[in-house]
Amino acid sequence: MDPIQSLIKDLADKHGRTKESLLPIMQGVVERESYLSERSMVEIAREIDIPASDVYGTATFYSFLETQPTGKYIIRVCKTITCAMKGKTQVLFAIQDMLKIKLGETTPDKRFTLLETNCLGWCHKAPAMLVNDEVFTELTPEKVREILSDYMKSGLNNQNYQ
């Protein structure tokens, strides 16, 4: 049994082999592999005995289940009207300029992927973004450059931006 099959079997043992266990299994694969490859989706379908199209449909419906390889740091900028009204576009331009990538792209060194996402639930402190699972709010182009500089230098964040 190869590593993907073993991972999926372990996740199915933990969460079950019903359609209700699909999402937790997929999340477990993303947590470990950083995305759902075509092969992993087929293996999940086989393991819990559902059509591969159901797995793919679920994977592409949810914005936090990536189906393409991503960078070590996934930057998700909120794309709601509230964030847009509070300067999200300028923040996005600052990120693109600093990382030299566009939305949906990953830096050549595979460190950063830039995405937009639906509401992050921080409208009262817009604009907001996530870097992996860490929330940053009340963003400005300057603040974003500071945050990303820290990630570029050390790969760590000291959480002094909230």
C-alpha positions in Angstrom: 0.0 0.0 0.0 1.5 3.4 -1.0 1.5 6.5 1.3 -1.7 8.0 -0.2 -3.7 4.8 0.1 -2.4 4.3 3.6 -3.3 7.9 4.6 -6.8 7.5 3.2 -7.4 4.1 4.8 -6.3 5.6 8.2 -8.6 8.5 7.8 -11.5 6.3 6.8 -10.8 4.0 9.8 -11.0 7.2 12.0 -14.0 8.9 10.4 -16.0 6.1 8.8 -16.8 5.0 5.3 -20.1 6.8 4.7 -20.8 9.8 2.6 -20.9 11.9 5.8 -17.2 11.0 6.4 -16.2 12.4 3.0 -15.5 16.0 4.1 -13.4 15.0 7.2 -11.4 12.5 5.1 -10.8 15.2 2.4 -9.7 17.7 5.1 -7.3 15.1 6.5 -5.7 14.7 3.1 -5.4 18.4 2.6 -3.9 18.8 6.0 -1.2 16.2 5.2 -0.6 16.7 1.5 -1.6 20.4 1.1 -4.1 19.6 -1.7 -6.3 16.9 -3.1 -4.7 15.4 -6.1 -6.7 13.6 -8.8 -5.3 10.3 -7.5 -6.2 11.0 -3.9 -9.8 11.9 -4.9 -10.1 8.6 -6.8 -8.6 6.7 -3.8 -11.1 8.4 -1.4 -14.0 7.4 -3.7 -12.7 3.8 -3.8 -12.2 3.6 -0.1 -15.7 4.9 0.9 -17.4 3.4 -2.2 -18.9 6.5 -3.8 -18.5 7.9 -7.3 -15.3 9.9 -7.9 -17.5 12.6 -9.4 -19.0 13.1 -5.9 -15.5 13.6 -4.4 -14.5 16.0 -7.1 -17.7 17.9 -6.8 -17.2 18.3 -3.1 -13.6 19.3 -3.5 -14.4 22.0 -6.0 -17.4 23.3 -4.1 -15.4 24.2 -0.9 -12.8 27.0 -1.2 -10.5 25.6 1.4 -10.1 22.2 -0.3 -7.4 22.9 -2.9 -7.2 20.7 -6.0 -3.9 22.1 -7.2 -0.5 22.2 -5.5 -0.1 25.2 -3.3 2.8 27.1 -1.7 3.8 26.6 1.9 1.9 29.8 2.8 -1.6 30.2 1.3 -2.7 33.8 1.4 -6.5 34.2 1.1 -7.7 37.7 0.7 -11.4 38.3 1.6 -13.4 39.4 -1.5 -16.6 40.6 0.1 -18.0 44.1 -0.6 -17.1 45.2 2.9 -13.4 44.4 2.4 -13.5 45.9 -1.1 -15.0 49.2 0.4 -12.2 49.3 3.0 -9.3 48.9 0.6 -9.0 45.3 -0.4 -8.0 46.1 -3.9 -5.0 48.2 -2.8 -4.0 45.4 -0.4 -4.2 42.9 -3.2 -2.1 45.0 -5.5 0.5 45.4 -2.8 0.7 41.6 -2.3 0.9 40.9 -6.1 3.6 43.6 -6.4 5.7 42.2 -3.6 5.4 38.5 -4.5 5.4 39.1 -8.3 2.4 36.8 -8.7 -1.3 37.2 -9.6 -4.4 35.7 -8.1 -4.4 32.0 -8.3 -0.6 31.7 -8.8 2.2 30.4 -6.6 5.7 31.9 -6.3 8.4 30.1 -8.2 10.0 29.0 -4.9 6.7 27.4 -3.9 6.5 29.5 -0.7 3.4 31.6 -1.4 0.0 31.0 -3.1 -2.4 34.0 -3.6 -6.1 33.4 -3.6 -9.3 35.2 -2.9 -12.0 33.7 -0.7 -15.5 34.5 0.4 -16.2 36.1 3.8 -13.7 35.4 6.5 -16.1 36.8 9.2 -14.0 39.8 10.0 -16.1 42.5 8.3 -15.9 44.7 11.4 -12.1 44.8 10.9 -11.9 44.8 7.1 -10.0 44.3 5.0 -8.9 40.9 6.1 -6.8 38.0 4.9 -5.6 34.6 6.1 -2.1 33.3 5.8 -2.7 29.6 6.3 -4.8 29.6 9.4 -3.8 33.0 10.8 -6.1 36.0 10.4 -4.8 39.5 9.7 -7.2 42.4 9.8 -7.5 46.1 9.3 -5.0 45.7 6.4 -3.2 48.5 4.5 -0.6 48.0 1.8 2.1 48.9 4.3 0.9 46.5 6.9 0.7 43.7 4.3 4.3 44.4 3.1 5.4 44.2 6.8 3.6 40.9 7.4 4.9 39.3 4.2 8.4 40.6 4.9 8.3 38.7 8.2 7.2 35.5 6.4 9.9 35.9 3.8 12.7 36.5 6.3 11.9 33.9 8.9 8.9 31.9 7.8 7.4 32.7 11.1 5.0 35.3 12.3 5.0 37.0 15.6 1.3 38.0 15.6 1.9 41.7 16.2 -0.4 42.8 13.5 -3.9 42.3 14.9 
